[in-house]
Amino acid sequence: MSKSAGAPQPTCSVVITYLTQQRCQMVKHIVRFMREEDGTTAVEYGLMIALISAALVASVLLLGTNLGTQFTTIAGFVAS
C-alpha cells in the first residue's frame, strides 16, 4: 500500500512528545483539583444538609403519630 501524498505523517518521536505533554497537563490539572478546597467544602456542606434532612424526616415520622394521638385525645376532652 502506498502512503497518501497529502499531509505529512508525524514521526513517532513527535507523537510521543505530544502525548507526554498531554499527560503532564492532565496530571497538573488533577494535582490542582486535589489541592483546591472549594469543592471539598461544598461536598461537606452537602453531606451535612443531607444528614440534617434525614434527622428531621426521621423525627417528624416518629413524633408525627404521637402528636396526632395527643391532639385527638385533647380534642376529645375539649369536645366533651
N, C-alpha and C positions, 0 to 999 in steps of 0.2 A: 504494500500500500504506500502511496506517496503522501507526503505532508502537504497541507494546503499552502498555497503561496500567499495567503492573506496576512494576518497579523503574525509577528514573530513569536515563537514559542519561548516562554520564560525558562531559564535554566533552573536546574534543581537547587542550586545554592540560593537563587533569588526567592524561590518558593519557600524554602526552609527559613530564610531570614524573615520573610513576611509573616509566616506562621509563628515564629518565635516572638516577633514584635507583638502580634495579636495576643499571644498567650501572656506576655508580660503586662500588657494593658489590662487584660482580664484579671490577672492576679492583683494588680494595683487597685482596680475597682472593688474587688472582693475585700481586700485589706481595709480600704477606706470605709466600705459598708460596715465591716465588723467593728471599726473604731468609733463610728458615729453612734451617739447615744439617743438621738431623737427618736428613731424607730423603736428602740428598746423601751423608752419611756411610754410611747403610745401603746405598745403591747401590754406593758404593766398596767396602765390605766384601764385598758380594755378588759384585762383579766379581773381587776378589782371591781369594775362595774358589773361584770358577769357574775361574780361571786355575791356581791351585794344584792343583785336582782334575784338570784336563786334563793338567797336567805329570805328576802321579802316574800317571794312567792310561797315558800315553804311555811313561813309564819302565818300568812293570810289563809292558806289552806288548813293549817292546824287550828288556828283560832277562829276561823270563819264559822265552822259548825258549832263550836262552843258559844260564840257570840249570838248566833241565830237562836240557839236553845234558850239562852239567857233573856233575849228580847221577847221571845214567845212567852216565857214564864212571867216576865214583868207585864206584858200586855194582858195576860190572863188576870193578874192581880188588879190591874187598873180597870179592866172591864167589869170586874165583879164588885 
